């Protein structure tokens, strides 16, 4: 019979996992904050936009948020075009507010280098958030 890990008992496997965890380095505080923020309720009074991960297009009750990630910036387009505030938020402050453009277009610079979500506040008072995006 072959020798190897496929014949380990549950006790041996759990022991090896425990040993590996004890041997690991201390987790940096910013990594812990990022991990905790993934499960945080970002904006309890906001409407969650459903996302299409392949195209980075999010929809919420008549509003479409299109996200394009460029090497140095994040470009956002709202359809229908409307006055709004858009910012990238994440587990590590500060947030990154957008520079308003024309016809529902916004640019966020610099591109966030951490997982983030977009918070959009429309002129009509609606708050909409996207799912997490990796910058």
C-alpha positions in Angstrom: 0.0 0.0 0.0 1.2 3.5 -0.8 2.6 5.6 2.1 1.5 9.2 2.4 -1.0 11.7 3.7 -4.0 9.9 2.1 -3.7 7.3 4.9 -3.5 9.8 7.8 -5.9 9.4 10.7 -8.2 12.3 11.6 -6.1 12.8 14.8 -2.8 13.0 12.9 -4.3 15.4 10.3 -5.7 17.7 13.1 -2.4 17.5 14.9 -0.5 18.6 11.8 -2.9 21.5 11.2 -2.6 22.6 14.8 1.3 22.5 14.5 1.1 24.5 11.3 -1.1 27.2 12.9 1.2 27.5 15.9 4.3 27.8 13.6 2.7 30.7 11.6 3.8 34.3 12.0 1.8 36.9 13.7 -0.9 38.4 11.4 -0.4 42.1 10.7 -3.0 44.3 12.3 -4.1 45.7 8.9 -4.7 42.2 7.6 -6.9 41.4 10.6 -8.8 44.7 10.1 -9.4 43.8 6.4 -10.6 40.3 7.3 -13.0 41.6 9.9 -14.3 44.3 7.5 -15.3 41.7 5.0 -18.0 40.6 7.4 -19.0 44.1 8.6 -22.3 45.5 7.6 -21.1 48.4 5.4 -24.1 50.7 5.4 -27.2 49.2 7.1 -29.5 51.7 5.5 -28.2 51.2 2.0 -29.7 49.1 -0.8 -27.4 46.2 -1.9 -26.7 46.2 -5.6 -26.5 42.8 -7.3 -23.3 42.4 -9.2 -22.2 40.7 -12.4 -18.6 39.6 -11.6 -17.5 39.1 -15.2 -18.4 42.6 -16.4 -18.4 44.5 -13.1 -21.8 45.9 -13.7 -24.1 46.3 -10.7 -27.9 46.9 -10.8 -30.2 48.3 -8.1 -33.8 49.4 -8.6 -33.4 51.2 -11.9 -29.7 52.3 -11.5 -26.8 50.6 -13.2 -23.3 51.1 -11.8 -20.6 50.2 -14.3 -17.1 49.8 -13.0 -13.9 49.8 -15.0 -10.6 49.3 -13.3 -7.6 51.0 -15.0 -4.0 50.6 -13.9 -4.1 54.0 -12.1 -7.7 54.8 -11.5 -11.2 53.5 -11.2 -13.8 54.7 -13.7 -17.5 54.6 -12.7 -20.5 55.3 -14.8 -24.1 55.6 -13.6 -27.0 54.9 -15.9 -29.3 56.7 -16.1 -26.8 59.6 -15.7 -27.6 61.6 -12.6 -26.0 63.8 -9.9 -24.5 61.6 -7.2 -21.5 61.2 -4.8 -19.5 58.0 -5.3 -16.6 56.8 -3.2 -14.6 53.6 -2.8 -14.6 52.4 0.8 -12.8 49.5 2.4 -11.4 48.1 5.6 -8.4 50.4 5.6 -9.1 54.2 5.8 -9.2 56.5 4.1 -12.1 56.2 1.7 -11.4 57.4 -1.9 -14.0 59.9 -3.2 -14.7 60.2 -6.9 -14.2 63.3 -9.0 -17.5 63.9 -10.8 -17.4 64.0 -14.5 -20.0 64.4 -17.3 -23.1 62.3 -17.9 -22.9 60.2 -14.8 -19.2 59.4 -15.0 -16.8 59.5 -12.1 -13.1 58.8 -11.6 -11.4 57.7 -8.4 -7.7 58.2 -8.1 -5.6 56.6 -6.9 -6.9 53.1 -7.5 -7.5 51.5 -4.1 -4.9 48.8 -3.4 -7.2 46.9 -1.0 -10.6 45.2 -1.4 -13.2 47.9 -1.5 -16.9 48.5 -2.3 -18.5 51.5 -3.9 -21.0 53.7 -2.0 -23.2 55.8 -4.2 -25.4 58.5 -2.8 -27.8 59.9 -5.3 -29.2 63.4 -5.3 -32.6 61.9 -4.5 -31.2 60.5 -1.2 -30.7 56.9 -2.1 -27.7 55.0 -0.9 -26.5 52.0 -2.9 -23.4 49.8 -2.3 -21.8 47.3 -4.6 -20.3 44.0 -3.6 -16.6 43.8 -2.7 -14.1 44.6 -5.6 -10.4 43.7 -5.6 -8.3 46.7 -6.5 
